[in-house]
């Protein structure tokens, strides 16, 4: 690992060893990562991916950590943080090029100021371009697939551009090739009325602020909505709204959110998730599927 860290530093990336992932993820749970690496530019990002793919060290890419749970035993190997890859550029009047680490809210604000519409659905979504495309993030009656033009991915040592028509997006799923990493994306929007867009965003945010536990550490929606019923309503009908294990709790405000009520462990969160899954299946015959990503060294 020491030799690898030296090579990473030679690329110009920032390196942090034994990094506590409960300071990284929005839910504030998780053990230490062996190494967290921050490329400072797009070029460093690609070089780093090529370096790590040719090594025997396990690695994973992580954006803001807003939709991620890290196991209490942490992460072996390298975590590549895209937090500094935030470049957003408006090109060709209505198209927006954004790097993997660009926050969706930043793109929203920039495009509204430029008189563009189409990205308003992202109001309140805390994730990045990379994660947003990977899971086809959505809210406010829209999804990221609705505005994607082209996605660039790194796969097996080379970068590939994939047009929207080639990507088989589904609900909260992109179906990108296994092992691929989103590096940047081109979005296609439309000319619009900035004042109307701003009002729409205000309305979306007012609803979000009144119905979601934004003042508590959380990881967004825990479960995908099954076809039969909204996940939050299902969890509430199961009597689990407000239910707590350790420091983790199904929110009193929105049952499809798990909040860190204080001192929660990843294990507390995962036990709540399993409880809801088991109850939904046994009492309602409904199979709940998680929307969050769980990474790291699994508990035994």
PAZAPA-4460 file (N, C-alpha, C; in steps of 0.05 Angstrom, whole numbers, plus 32768, in hexadecimal, padded with zeros to 4 digits):
% residues 300
    n_x    n_y    n_z   ca_x   ca_y   ca_z    c_x    c_y    c_z   seq   type   mol
   8011   7FE8   8000   8000   8000   8000   8011   8019   8000     1      X     A
   8028   8018   800E   8039   8030   800F   8043   8038   7FF4     2      X     A
   804B   8024   7FE4   8054   802A   7FC8   803E   8036   7FB8     3      X     A
   8025   802B   7FBB   800E   8035   7FAC   8008   8052   7FB4     4      X     A
   8009   8057   7FCE   8003   8073   7FD7   8018   8086   7FCB     5      X     A
   8031   807E   7FC9   8045   808E   7FBD   803F   8095   7FA0     6      X     A
   8035   8081   7F91   802E   8085   7F75   8015   8097   7F73     7      X     A
   8003   8094   7F86   7FEB   80A6   7F86   7FF3   80C3   7F8B     8      X     A
   8005   80C6   7F9E   800E   80E1   7FA4   801D   80ED   7F8D     9      X     A
   802B   80DD   7F7E   803A   80E6   7F66   8027   80F1   7F51    10      X     A
   800E   80E6   7F50   7FFA   80F0   7F3D   7FF2   810C   7F45    11      X     A
   7FF3   8111   7F5F   7FEB   812C   7F69   7FD2   812B   7F7A    12      X     A
   7FC8   8113   7F80   7FAF   8111   7F90   7FB5   8114   7FAD    13      X     A
   7FA0   811E   7FBC   7FA2   811F   7FD9   7F9C   8104   7FE5    14      X     A
   7FAB   80FD   7FFA   7FA8   80E3   8006   7FA3   80E6   8024    15      X     A
   7F8F   80D8   802E   7F89   80D7   804B   7F88   80B9   8053    16      X     A
   7F98   80B1   8067   7F98   8095   8070   7F87   8092   8089    17      X     A
   7F7B   807A   808C   7F69   8074   80A2   7F54   808A   80A7    18      X     A
   7F46   808F   8091   7F32   80A5   8092   7F18   809B   809E    19      X     A
   7F0C   80A9   80B2   7EF3   80A0   80BD   7EDC   80A7   80AB    20      X     A
   7ECF   8092   80A0   7EBA   8096   808C   7EA0   80A1   8099    21      X     A
   7E9E   80A1   80B3   7E87   80AD   80C0   7E89   80CC   80BE    22      X     A
   7E9F   80D6   80B6   7EA2   80F3   80B0   7E9D   80F9   8093    23      X     A
   7E9B   80E4   8083   7E98   80E8   8066   7E7A   80E5   805E    24      X     A
   7E6E   80CF   8067   7E52   80CA   805E   7E3E   80DB   806D    25      X     A
   7E28   80E1   805F   7E14   80F2   806A   7E06   80E6   8082    26      X     A
   7E05   80CC   8084   7DF8   80BE   809A   7E0A   80BE   80B3    27      X     A
   7E23   80C4   80AF   7E37   80C6   80C5   7E3B   80AB   80D3    28      X     A
   7E3D   8095   80C2   7E43   807B   80CD   7E5A   806F   80BC    29      X     A
   7E67   805A   80C6   7E7B   804C   80B7   7E96   804D   80C4    30      X     A
   7EA6   8038   80C0   7EC1   8037   80CA   7ED5   8046   80B9    31      X     A
   7EEF   8040   80BD   7F04   804E   80AF   7F0A   8042   8094    32      X     A
   7F11   8053   8081   7F1B   804A   8068   7F3A   8049   8069    33      X     A
   7F46   8035   805D   7F63   8034   805D   7F6F   804D   8052    34      X     A
   7F65   8055   803B   7F6F   806D   802D   7F58   807B   801E    35      X     A
   7F56   8095   8021   7F44   80A5   8011   7F55   80B7   7FFF    36      X     A
   7F50   80B6   7FE5   7F60   80C6   7FD2   7F4E   80DA   7FC4    37      X     A
   7F58   80F2   7FC2   7F49   8107   7FB3   7F59   8111   7F9B    38      X     A
   7F51   8109   7F83   7F5D   8115   7F6B   7F55   8132   7F69    39      X     A
   7F67   8143   7F61   7F62   8160   7F5F   7F58   8169   7F44    40      X     A
   7F59   8157   7F31   7F51   815E   7F16   7F46   8145   7F07    41      X     A
   7F39   814A   7EF2   7F2E   8134   7EE1   7F44   8122   7ED7    42      X     A
   7F5A   812E   7ECF   7F71   811F   7EC5   7F7C   810D   7EDA    43      X     A
   7F7F   8117   7EF3   7F89   8107   7F09   7F76   80F0   7F0F    44      X     A
   7F5C   80F5   7F0D   7F47   80E1   7F11   7F4B   80C9   7EFF    45      X     A
   7F4E   80CF   7EE5   7F52   80B9   7ED1   7F6D   80AB   7ED6    46      X     A
   7F82   80B9   7EDC   7F9C   80AD   7EE1   7F9A   809B   7EFA    47      X     A
   7F8C   80A4   7F0E   7F89   8095   7F27   7F79   807B   7F22    48      X     A
   7F64   807D   7F13   7F54   8065   7F0C   7F66   8050   7EFD    49      X     A
   7F76   805A   7EEB   7F88   8048   7EDC   7F9C   803B   7EEE    50      X     A
   7FA7   804B   7F01   7FBB   8040   7F14   7FAE   802B   7F26    51      X     A
   7F98   8031   7F32   7F8B   801E   7F45   7F81   8005   7F37    52      X     A
   7F78   8007   7F1F   7F6E   7FF0   7F11   7F84   7FDC   7F0A    53      X     A
   7F9C   7FE6   7F09   7FB3   7FD5   7F03   7FC1   7FCA   7F1C    54      X     A
   7FB6   7FD1   7F33   7FC1   7FC8   7F4D   7FAF   7FB2   7F58    55      X     A
   7FB8   7FA6   7F6E   7FA9   7F91   7F7B   7F98   7F9C   7F92    56      X     A
   7F99   7FB6   7F96   7F8B   7FC3   7FAC   7F6E   7FC9   7FA4    57      X     A
   7F5B   7FC1   7FB6   7F3F   7FC7   7FB0   7F39   7FE5   7FB2    58      X     A
   7F27   7FEF   7FA2   7F20   800B   7FA2   7F03   8010   7F9C    59      X     A
   7EF9   8026   7FA4   7EDD   802E   7F9F   7EDC   804C   7F9B    60      X     A
   7EC9   8055   7F8B   7EC6   8072   7F85   7EAE   807C   7F96    61      X     A
   7EB1   8093   7FA2   7E9C   809E   7FB3   7E9A   80BC   7FAF    62      X     A
   7E81   80C6   7FAC   7E7D   80E2   7FA8   7E79   80F0   7FC2    63      X     A
   7E61   80FB   7FC7   7E5C   8109   7FE0   7E55   80F7   7FF7    64      X     A
   7E50   80DD   7FF1   7E49   80CB   8007   7E2D   80CF   8011    65      X     A
   7E1C   80DB   8001   7E01   80E2   800B   7DEE   80CA   8009    66      X     A
   7DF4   80B7   7FF9   7DE2   80A0   7FF5   7DF1   8086   7FFB    67      X     A
   7E04   8087   800E   7E16   8071   8013   7E18   806A   8031    68      X     A
   7E18   8050   8036   7E1D   8046   8051   7E37   8037   8051    69      X     A
   7E49   803E   8063   7E63   802F   8065   7E61   801D   807D    70      X     A
   7E69   8004   807A   7E69   7FF1   8090   7E7A   7FFB   80A7    71      X     A
   7E74   7FF2   80BF   7E83   7FFA   80D7   7EA0   7FF1   80D6    72      X     A
   7EA6   7FDC   80C7   7EC1   7FD3   80C4   7ED1   7FE2   80AF    73      X     A
   7EC5   7FF6   80A4   7ED3   8008   8092   7ED7   7FFD   8076    74      X     A
   7EEB   8008   8068   7EF0   8001   804C   7F0D   7FFA   8049    75      X     A
   7F13   7FE2   803F   7F2E   7FDB   8039   7F36   7FE5   801D    76      X     A
   7F4F   7FEF   801B   7F58   7FF9   8002   7F54   8017   7FFF    77      X     A
   7F4D   8020   7FE7   7F4C   803C   7FE0   7F30   8046   7FDA    78      X     A
   7F29   805C   7FE6   7F10   806A   7FDF   7F18   8082   7FCE    79      X     A
   7F0E   8083   7FB5   7F13   809A   7FA4   7EFD   80AE   7FA8    80      X     A
   7F03   80C6   7FB3   7EEF   80DB   7FB7   7EEF   80ED   7F9F    81      X     A
   7ED7   80F2   7F94   7ED4   8104   7F7D   7ECC   8120   7F85    82      X     A
   7ECF   8127   7F9F   7EC5   8140   7FA9   7ED2   8159   7F9C    83      X     A
   7EE9   8156   7F91   7EF6   816E   7F84   7EF1   816F   7F66    84      X     A
   7EE3   815C   7F5C   7EDD   815B   7F3F   7EC2   8168   7F3A    85      X     A
   7EC1   8182   7F3D   7EA8   8191   7F3D   7EA3   81A3   7F25    86      X     A
   7EB3   81A1   7F11   7EB0   81B3   7EFA   7E95   81B0   7EEC    87      X     A
   7E88   81C7   7EE8   7E6F   81C8   7ED9   7E71   81DE   7EC4    88      X     A
   7E6B   81D7   7EAB   7E6E   81EB   7E95   7E56   81E9   7E82    89      X     A
   7E4A   8200   7E7D   7E34   8202   7E6A   7E40   8205   7E4E    90      X     A
   7E38   81F3   7E3C   7E42   81F4   7E20   7E2B   81F3   7E0D    91      X     A
   7E2F   81FC   7DF5   7E1B   81FA   7DE0   7E00   8205   7DE9    92      X     A
   7E00   821A   7DF9   7DE7   8228   7E02   7DD6   8218   7E16    93      X     A
   7DD0   81FF   7E0F   7DBD   81F0   7E21   7DC9   81D6   7E2B    94      X     A
   7DE3   81D1   7E27   7DEF   81B9   7E31   7E02   81BF   7E48    95      X     A
   7E04   81AC   7E5A   7E14   81B0   7E72   7E27   8198   7E76    96      X     A
   7E41   819E   7E77   7E55   8189   7E7C   7E5D   818A   7E99    97      X     A
   7E5C   8174   7EA7   7E62   8173   7EC3   7E73   815B   7ECA    98      X     A
   7E87   8160   7EDC   7E98   814A   7EE5   7E8A   8139   7EFA    99      X     A
   7E94   8121   7EFF   7E87   810E   7F10   7E81   8118   7F2C   100      X     A
   7E92   8129   7F37   7E8E   8133   7F52   7E7D   814B   7F55   101      X     A
   7E73   8156   7F3E   7E62   816E   7F3F   7E48   8167   7F4D   102      X     A
   7E40   8178   7F60   7E27   8174   7F6F   7E0F   817C   7F5E   103      X     A
   7DFB   816C   7F5F   7DE3   8171   7F4E   7DD7   818C   7F54   104      X     A
   7DD6   8194   7F6D   7DCB   81AE   7F74   7DDB   81C5   7F68   105      X     A
   7DF5   81C2   7F65   7E05   81D6   7F59   7DFE   81DA   7F3B   106      X     A
   7DFA   81C3   7F2D   7DF2   81C4   7F11   7DD6   81D2   7F0F   107      X     A
   7DC5   81CB   7F21   7DAA   81D7   7F21   7DAC   81F5   7F23   108      X     A
   7DBB   81FF   7F37   7DBD   821C   7F3B   7DC9   822A   7F23   109      X     A
   7DDE   821E   7F18   7DEC   822A   7F02   7DDB   822B   7EE9   110      X     A
   7DCC   8216   7EE4   7DBB   8216   7ECC   7DA3   8229   7ECE   111      X     A
   7D98   822B   7EE6   7D81   823E   7EE9   7D8B   825A   7EE4   112      X     A
   7DA2   8261   7EEE   7DAD   827C   7EEA   7DB3   8281   7ECC   113      X     A
   7DB8   826C   7EBE   7DBE   826E   7EA1   7DA5   826D   7E90   114      X     A
   7D8D   826C   7E9D   7D74   826B   7E8F   7D6E   8250   7E83   115      X     A
   7D78   823B   7E8F   7D72   8220   7E85   7D5F   8211   7E98   116      X     A
   7D4F   8200   7E8C   7D3C   81F1   7E9C   7D3F   81D3   7E96   117      X     A
   7D36   81C3   7EA9   7D38   81A6   7EA6   7D45   8198   7EBD   118      X     A
   7D55   81A7   7ECC   7D64   819B   7EE2   7D56   819F   7EFD   119      X     A
   7D3E   81AC   7EFD   7D31   81B3   7F16   7D2A   819A   7F27   120      X     A
   7D27   8183   7F1B   7D21   816B   7F2A   7D36   8165   7F3F   121      X     A
   7D4F   816F   7F3B   7D65   8169   7F4D   7D65   8179   7F66   122      X     A
   7D51   818B   7F69   7D50   819C   7F82   7D4E   818A   7F9A   123      X     A
   7D62   818D   7FAC   7D62   817E   7FC4   7D71   8163   7FC3   124      X     A
   7D79   815A   7FAB   7D88   8142   7FA9   7DA5   8149   7FAF   125      X     A
   7DB1   813C   7FC4   7DCC   8145   7FCD   7DE3   8138   7FBE   126      X     A
   7DDE   8126   7FAC   7DF3   8116   7FA0   7E02   8124   7F89   127      X     A
   7E15   8115   7F7D   7E26   811F   7F68   7E1E   8114   7F4D   128      X     A
   7E2B   811D   7F38   7E25   8114   7F1D   7E2B   80F6   7F1B   129      X     A
   7E42   80ED   7F26   7E49   80D1   7F24   7E34   80BF   7F31   130      X     A
   7E2E   80C4   7F4A   7E1B   80B4   7F58   7DFF   80B7   7F4D   131      X     A
   7DF8   80D0   7F45   7DDE   80D5   7F3A   7DD8   80C5   7F21   132      X     A
   7DEC   80C3   7F10   7DE8   80B4   7EF7   7DE9   8096   7EFD   133      X     A
   7DFB   808E   7F0F   7DFD   8071   7F16   7DE3   8066   7F1F   134      X     A
   7DD4   8076   7F30   7DBB   806C   7F3B   7DA2   8079   7F2E   135      X     A
   7DA6   8088   7F19   7D90   8096   7F0C   7D80   80A5   7F21   136      X     A
   7D8D   80B7   7F2F   7D80   80C6   7F45   7D68   80D6   7F3A   137      X     A
   7D55   80D9   7F4C   7D3D   80E8   7F44   7D2D   80F2   7F5B   138      X     A
   7D1D   8106   7F56   7D0B   8112   7F69   7CF9   8126   7F5A   139      X     A
   7CE4   812F   7F67   7CD4   8145   7F5B   7CCA   813E   7F3F   140      X     A
   7CC2   8125   7F3B   7CB7   811C   7F22   7CCB   811C   7F0A   141      X     A
   7CE5   8119   7F11   7CF9   8118   7EFC   7D10   8106   7F04   142      X     A
   7D1F   80FE   7EF0   7D37   80ED   7EF5   7D4E   80F7   7EE4   143      X     A
   7D66   80EF   7EEC   7D7E   80F9   7EDE   7D7E   80EF   7EC1   144      X     A
   7D72   80D8   7EBC   7D71   80CD   7EA1   7D63   80E0   7E8D   145      X     A
   7D51   80F1   7E98   7D42   8103   7E87   7D52   8119   7E7A   146      X     A
   7D6A   811F   7E86   7D7A   8135   7E7C   7D96   812C   7E73   147      X     A
   7D9C   8113   7E75   7DB7   8109   7E6C   7DB9   8109   7E4E   148      X     A
   7DCF   8113   7E44   7DD5   8111   7E27   7DEB   80FC   7E22   149      X     A
   7E01   80FE   7E30   7E17   80EC   7E2D   7E25   80E7   7E49   150      X     A
   7E2D   80CF   7E4E   7E3B   80C8   7E66   7E56   80BD   7E5F   151      X     A
   7E6B   80C7   7E6C   7E86   80BC   7E69   7E8C   80A9   7E80   152      X     A
   7E94   8091   7E7A   7E9C   807F   7E8F   7EB9   8075   7E8B   153      X     A
   7EC6   806F   7EA1   7EE0   8061   7EA0   7EDA   8044   7EA4   154      X     A
   7EE5   8033   7E92   7EE1   8016   7E94   7EF9   8008   7E8A   155      X     A
   7F05   7FF7   7E9B   7F1B   7FE6   7E94   7F32   7FF5   7E86   156      X     A
   7F39   800C   7E91   7F50   801B   7E87   7F4B   802E   7E71   157      X     A
   7F32   8033   7E6A   7F2D   8047   7E55   7F13   8055   7E5A   158      X     A
   7F11   806D   7E4F   7EF9   807E   7E53   7EE8   807B   7E3A   159      X     A
   7ECE   8077   7E3F   7EBA   8072   7E2A   7EA3   8086   7E2C   160      X     A
   7E9B   8091   7E16   7E83   80A2   7E15   7E6B   8092   7E0D   161      X     A
   7E55   8093   7E1D   7E3D   8084   7E17   7E26   8098   7E14   162      X     A
   7E19   8097   7DFD   7E02   80A8   7DF8   7DE9   809F   7E08   163      X     A
   7DD7   80B1   7E0E   7DC0   80AB   7E1E   7DB0   8093   7E13   164      X     A
   7DAD   8092   7DF9   7D9D   807C   7DEE   7DA9   8060   7DF2   165      X     A
   7DC2   8060   7DF9   7DCF   8046   7DFE   7DCE   803D   7E1B   166      X     A
   7DC4   804F   7E2D   7DC3   8049   7E49   7DA7   8040   7E51   167      X     A
   7DA5   8029   7E5C   7D8A   801D   7E63   7D83   8025   7E80   168      X     A
   7D7C   803F   7E83   7D74   8049   7E9E   7D5A   803B   7EA7   169      X     A
   7D59   8035   7EC1   7D41   802C   7ECE   7D3D   803D   7EE7   170      X     A
   7D28   8037   7EF5   7D22   8045   7F0E   7D39   8040   7F22   171      X     A
   7D48   8055   7F29   7D5E   8055   7F3B   7D75   8042   7F32   172      X     A
   7D78   8040   7F18   7D8C   802D   7F0E   7D95   8036   7EF2   173      X     A
   7DAF   8034   7EEC   7DB9   803D   7ED2   7DC1   8026   7EC0   174      X     A
   7DC7   800F   7ECC   7DD0   7FF8   7EBC   7DEA   7FFE   7EAC   175      X     A
   7DFB   8010   7EB6   7E15   8014   7EA9   7E26   7FFB   7EAD   176      X     A
   7E3A   7FF7   7E9C   7E4A   7FDE   7E9D   7E56   7FDA   7EB9   177      X     A
   7E56   7FC1   7EC2   7E62   7FBB   7EDC   7E80   7FC3   7EDC   178      X     A
   7E88   7FD0   7EF2   7EA3   7FD8   7EF5   7EA9   7FF4   7EE9   179      X     A
   7E95   8000   7EDD   7E99   801A   7ED1   7E97   8031   7EE6   180      X     A
   7EA4   8047   7EE0   7EA4   805E   7EF2   7E9B   8076   7EE1   181      X     A
   7E86   8084   7EE9   7E7E   809D   7EDC   7E93   80B2   7EE0   182      X     A
   7E9D   80BE   7ECB   7EB2   80D3   7ECD   7EA7   80EF   7EC8   183      X     A
   7E94   80F1   7EB6   7E87   810B   7EB0   7E6E   8106   7EA0   184      X     A
   7E5E   811A   7E9D   7E45   8117   7E8E   7E3E   8131   7E80   185      X     A
   7E2F   812E   7E6A   7E25   8145   7E5B   7E06   8144   7E5E   186      X     A
   7DFB   815A   7E67   7DDE   815C   7E6A   7DD2   816F   7E55   187      X     A
   7DBB   8168   7E4C   7DAD   8179   7E38   7D94   8184   7E44   188      X     A
   7D93   819F   7E47   7D7C   81AD   7E53   7D6E   81BE   7E3D   189      X     A
   7D5C   81CF   7E46   7D4D   81E0   7E34   7D4E   81FD   7E3F   190      X     A
   7D4A   820F   7E2D   7D48   822B   7E35   7D2E   822E   7E44   191      X     A
   7D2F   823E   7E5A   7D16   8241   7E6A   7D14   825B   7E78   192      X     A
   7D01   825D   7E8A   7CFC   8275   7E99   7D09   8272   7EB5   193      X     A
   7D1E   8281   7EBA   7D2D   827F   7ED3   7D1B   8283   7EEC   194      X     A
   7D09   8297   7EEA   7CF7   829D   7F00   7CE5   8286   7F06   195      X     A
   7CDA   8279   7EF1   7CC8   8262   7EF5   7CD8   824A   7F00   196      X     A
   7CF0   8246   7EF6   7D01   8230   7F00   7D07   8234   7F1E   197      X     A
   7D0E   824D   7F25   7D14   8253   7F41   7CFC   824E   7F53   198      X     A
   7CE4   8255   7F49   7CCC   8251   7F59   7CC6   8233   7F5D   199      X     A
   7CCB   8223   7F47   7CC7   8206   7F48   7CDA   81FA   7F5D   200      X     A
   7CF3   8203   7F5D   7D06   81F9   7F70   7CFE   8200   7F8D   201      X     A
   7CF5   8219   7F90   7CEC   8221   7FAB   7CD5   820F   7FB5   202      X     A
   7CC3   8209   7FA3   7CAC   81F8   7FAA   7CB6   81DC   7FB1   203      X     A
   7CC8   81D1   7FA1   7CD3   81B6   7FA6   7CE1   81B6   7FC1   204      X     A
   7CF1   81CA   7FC7   7D01   81CB   7FDF   7CEF   81CF   7FF8   205      X     A
   7CDA   81DF   7FF5   7CC7   81E3   800B   7CBA   81C8   8013   206      X     A
   7CB2   81B9   7FFF   7CA6   819F   8004   7CBA   818C   8011   207      X     A
   7CD3   818C   8006   7CE8   817B   8011   7CED   8181   802E   208      X     A
   7CF0   819B   8034   7CF7   81A3   804F   7CE1   819D   8063   209      X     A
   7CC9   819B   805A   7CB3   8195   806C   7CAD   8177   806F   210      X     A
   7CB8   8167   805D   7CB1   814A   805D   7CC9   8138   8061   211      X     A
   7CE2   8143   8061   7CFA   8132   8064   7D0B   813C   807B   212      X     A
   7D1A   812A   8088   7D29   8132   80A0   7D44   813E   8099   213      X     A
   7D44   8155   808B   7D5C   8161   8081   7D6F   816B   8097   214      X     A
   7D65   816F   80AF   7D76   817A   80C4   7D84   8164   80D4   215      X     A
   7D7F   814A   80CD   7D8C   8134   80DA   7D9D   8125   80C6   216      X     A
   7DB3   8119   80CF   7DC4   8109   80BD   7DB4   80F2   80B2   217      X     A
   7DB3   80F0   8097   7DA4   80DB   808A   7DB1   80D4   8070   218      X     A
   7DA7   80C0   8063   7DB3   80B8   8049   7D9E   80B8   8033   219      X     A
   7D8B   80CA   8036   7D76   80CB   8021   7D63   80B3   8023   220      X     A
   7D53   80AF   800F   7D41   8099   800E   7D4F   807E   8011   221      X     A
   7D46   806E   8023   7D53   8054   8028   7D4A   803F   8013   222      X     A
   7D30   803E   800E   7D26   802A   7FFC   7D1A   8036   7FE2   223      X     A
   7D1C   8027   7FCC   7D0F   802F   7FB4   7CF1   802B   7FB8   224      X     A
   7CE1   803B   7FAB   7CC4   8037   7FAE   7CBB   801E   7F9E   225      X     A
   7CAF   800B   7FAC   7CA5   7FF3   7F9D   7C8D   7FFC   7F8D   226      X     A
   7C85   7FEB   7F79   7C6E   7FF3   7F68   7C54   7FF7   7F77   227      X     A
   7C51   7FE8   7F8C   7C37   7FE7   7F9A   7C31   8000   7FAC   228      X     A
   7C47   800B   7FB7   7C43   8020   7FCC   7C5D   802F   7FD0   229      X     A
   7C5B   8048   7FD8   7C73   8058   7FDF   7C81   804B   7FF7   230      X     A
   7C9B   8049   7FF6   7CAA   803B   800B   7CA5   8048   8026   231      X     A
   7CA4   8062   8028   7C9F   8070   8041   7C84   8068   804D   232      X     A
   7C70   8067   803C   7C55   8060   8045   7C55   8043   804E   233      X     A
   7C63   8032   8040   7C64   8015   8048   7C71   8012   8063   234      X     A
   7C87   801F   8067   7C95   801D   8081   7C84   8028   8098   235      X     A
   7C75   803D   8092   7C63   8049   80A6   7C4C   8035   80AC   236      X     A
   7C41   8028   8098   7C2C   8015   809C   7C35   7FFD   80AC   237      X     A
   7C4F   7FF7   80AA   7C5B   7FE1   80B9   7C60   7FE8   80D6   238      X     A
   7C5B   8001   80DD   7C5F   800A   80F8   7C7C   8011   80FF   239      X     A
   7C8C   8015   80EB   7CA9   801A   80F0   7CB1   8037   80EF   240      X     A
   7C9F   8049   80E9   7CA6   8065   80E9   7CAE   806E   8105   241      X     A
   7CC6   8079   8107   7CD1   8081   8121   7CDE   806A   8130   242      X     A
   7CDD   8052   8125   7CEA   803B   8133   7D08   803E   8133   243      X     A
   7D14   8036   8149   7D31   803B   814D   7D40   8021   8154   244      X     A
   7D58   801E   8149   7D6B   800A   8152   7D85   8018   8157   245      X     A
   7D8E   8017   8170   7DA7   8026   8177   7DA2   8044   8172   246      X     A
   7DB5   8050   8162   7DB2   806C   815C   7DA5   8071   8141   247      X     A
   7D9C   805C   8134   7D8F   805F   8119   7D71   805D   811C   248      X     A
   7D63   806E   810D   7D46   8070   8110   7D39   8076   80F6   249      X     A
   7D22   8068   80F1   7D11   8070   80DA   7D05   808B   80E2   250      X     A
   7D09   809F   80D1   7D01   80BA   80D7   7CE4   80BD   80DE   251      X     A
   7CDE   80CE   80F2   7CC3   80D4   80FA   7CB5   80E6   80E4   252      X     A
   7CC6   80F2   80D3   7CBB   8104   80BF   7CB5   80F6   80A5   253      X     A
   7CC7   80E4   809D   7CC4   80D4   8085   7CD0   80B9   8089   254      X     A
   7CBF   80A5   8089   7CC7   808A   8092   7CDB   807C   807F   255      X     A
   7CDE   8087   8066   7CF2   807B   8054   7D0D   8087   8057   256      X     A
   7D11   8096   806D   7D2B   80A1   8073   7D34   8095   808E   257      X     A
   7D4E   808C   808F   7D5A   8084   80A8   7D6C   809B   80B1   258      X     A
   7D68   80A4   80C9   7D79   80BA   80D4   7D8C   80B0   80EA   259      X     A
   7DA1   80BE   80ED   7DB4   80B8   8103   7DAB   80CA   811A   260      X     A
   7D9D   80BD   812D   7D92   80CC   8144   7DA7   80D1   8159   261      X     A
   7DBF   80C7   8154   7DD5   80CC   8167   7DE4   80B2   816C   262      X     A
   7DFE   80B1   8164   7E0E   809A   8169   7E07   8081   815A   263      X     A
   7DFA   8083   8144   7DF2   806B   8134   7E0A   805E   8128   264      X     A
   7E09   8044   8126   7E1D   8034   8118   7E11   802B   80FD   265      X     A
   7E22   8023   80EB   7E18   8018   80D1   7E07   7FFF   80D7   266      X     A
   7E0F   7FF0   80EA   7E00   7FD7   80F1   7DE4   7FDE   80FA   267      X     A
   7DE1   7FF4   8109   7DC6   7FFC   8112   7DB5   8002   80F9   268      X     A
   7DC0   8010   80E6   7DB2   8018   80CD   7DAA   7FFF   80BD   269      X     A
   7DBE   7FED   80BA   7DB9   7FD5   80AA   7DA4   7FC3   80B7   270      X     A
   7DA3   7FC2   80D2   7D8F   7FB2   80DF   7D73   7FBE   80DB   271      X     A
   7D71   7FD8   80DB   7D57   7FE5   80D5   7D4E   7FDE   80B9   272      X     A
   7D61   7FDF   80A6   7D5B   7FD9   808A   7D50   7FBC   8088   273      X     A
   7D5E   7FA9   8094   7D56   7F8D   8093   7D3B   7F89   80A1   274      X     A
   7D36   7F97   80B7   7D1D   7F95   80C5   7D06   7F9D   80B2   275      X     A
   7D09   7FB4   80A5   7CF4   7FBD   8092   7CF0   7FAA   807B   276      X     A
   7D06   7FA0   8071   7D03   7F8C   805B   7CF4   7F74   8063   277      X     A
   7CFB   7F69   807A   7CEE   7F51   8084   7CD0   7F55   808A   278      X     A
   7CCA   7F6C   8097   7CAF   7F73   809E   7C9E   7F77   8085   279      X     A
   7CA9   7F85   8071   7C9A   7F8A   8058   7C94   7F70   8049   280      X     A
   7CA7   7F5E   8049   7CA3   7F45   803B   7C8F   7F33   804A   281      X     A
   7C93   7F31   8064   7C82   7F1E   8073   7C65   7F28   8078   282      X     A
   7C62   7F42   807B   7C48   7F4D   8081   7C38   7F58   8069   283      X     A
   7C48   7F61   8054   7C3B   7F6D   803D   7C40   7F5E   8022   284      X     A
   7C54   7F4B   8024   7C5B   7F3D   800B   7C6A   7F4F   7FF8   285      X     A
   7C76   7F64   8002   7C84   7F77   7FF1   7CA2   7F76   7FF6   286      X     A
   7CB2   7F74   7FE0   7CCF   7F72   7FE2   7CDB   7F8E   7FDF   287      X     A
   7CE6   7F98   7FF5   7CF3   7FB3   7FF5   7D0F   7FB0   7FEA   288      X     A
   7D17   7FC4   7FDA   7D32   7FC5   7FCF   7D3F   7FDF   7FD7   289      X     A
   7D58   7FDD   7FE1   7D65   7FF5   7FEB   7D6E   8007   7FD4   290      X     A
   7D6D   8021   7FD9   7D76   8035   7FC6   7D93   803E   7FCD   291      X     A
   7D9A   803A   7FE6   7DB5   8042   7FEF   7DCA   802E   7FE7   292      X     A
   7DE3   8038   7FE7   7DFA   8027   7FE0   7E08   8020   7FFA   293      X     A
   7E0F   8006   7FFE   7E1D   7FFD   8016   7E38   7FF3   800D   294      X     A
   7E4E   7FFE   8018   7E69   7FF7   8010   7E7B   7FF1   8027   295      X     A
   7E91   7FE4   8022   7EA5   7FDF   8037   7EA7   7FC2   803F   296      X     A
   7EB2   7FBF   8057   7EB7   7FA4   8062   7E9F   7F9B   8071   297      X     A
   7E90   7F87   8066   7E77   7F7E   8071   7E7B   7F72   808C   298      X     A
   7E68   7F77   809E   7E69   7F6B   80B9   7E66   7F4D   80B7   299      X     A
   7E72   7F3F   80CA   7E70   7F22   80CB   7E60   7F1A   80E4   300      X     A
***
